[in-house]
Amino acid sequence: RDVSCVRTSFPRFAGTLRTAADKLADLDPGPAAGEILRAEVAREAPRRTGTLAASHRVEGSAVVTDLIYAGVIVGGWPGHGIEANPYTERAAEAAEAAVVEEWDKAAGAVLDLVVGA
């Protein structure tokens, strides 16, 4: 094996590997993963008026709501006769494979930046 070839390609490899490592540390698949989860949360949310289901939005890759009673619905409130309805957990389980695929795509795009090996 030609050692000069290894010696000249290593700095490029090391540099691109460092860049990829930095990008992986801050990896966020963004709104695509969040939208997958938001759709499942809306599907799983209990409905009386539809307000709860429609209230969820994507911020980055997170799904949030401003409705004060959402936490009570998810966790329950035994003292008030409200049973827990962990619809967000069911949604996360249903969306898991698709969300992991988005993370995989995002990580793959970063790792494609590594050259010189």
N, C-alpha and C positions, 0 to 999 in steps of 0.2 A: 504494500500500500504506500502511496506517495505521501510522505509526511508533510511536504510543503502544501499540498492541497488541504489537508486537515488544518494546518496552522493558519492558512489564509481564510478559510471559511468559518473558523470558530468564532472570531470576533463578531461577525454578522449574526451568527446563530445566537450567541450569548446576548447580544443587544436586542434582537427581536424577541428572544425568550423573556428577557427582563421586561420589555414593553408589554408583552402578553400577560405576564404575571401581575403587573400593575393594573392592567385592564380587568383581569379576572377578579382581583380583589374588590373592584367596584362594580362587578357584573350586575346588571339589572335588565331583565328581558323586556322591561317597559310595559307600555299599555297593552300589548298583545296578550300577555299572560294575565294581566289584570282584567281585561275584557272577557276572557274565557271564564274566569272565576265569577265575575259580576253576573254574567248570563246564568250561570248555575245557581248563584245566590238568589237571583230574581225568580228562577224556576222553583226553588225549594222553599222560598219564604211563604209563611202562612198567609192566607188571603181572607180578609173580610171586605176591605175597601180597595185593596191593591196599593195603598200608600206605602206600606213597608217594602213591598217588592220593587216598586218604582223608585224608592229613595236611594238606593245604592249607586255609587259612582266610583270610577277608577281614579286614583291619585298615584301616579307612578305605576307600580305594579301591585298596589294595595287596593282593596275594596273597602269603602267607608260609607257611613250614613250619618246624618245629623239627627236622626230621630232618637229622642231620649229614651223611648220605650223599647228600642231594638235589643238592648242588653237584657232587659227584663224578659223579653220573649225568648231569647236564646238561653239564658240561665235560669229562668223561672223566678218566682217569688212565692215560696210556700206559705208565708204568712198572709198572703192575699189570695190564696187558692189558684195561683198561676203556675202551671206545670212547665218545666223547661221544654223548649222546642229547639234543639240544636241544629237548626236548618243550615247554619253556616258551616258546621262540621260536615253535614251530608253533602253540601255543595263542594267543599274542598275535596272530599273523597271522590266525588263524581268527576271533578275537573282535573284531578291529579295527573293523569297520563298526558293530557293535552298541555297542561302547564309545564310539566317536566320536558316535554318536547320543545316548548318555547325556550326554556332555559338551555336545553341542549343546542338549539340553533344559535342562541346568543354566544354560548361558550365556543361552539365550533367556528363561528365567525372570528372570534378573537384568536383562537389557536391557529387558524389559517394564516395569521400574520407571521408566524414563526417560520423563518427560512434559514437555509444554510446548514441544515443537519445532514 
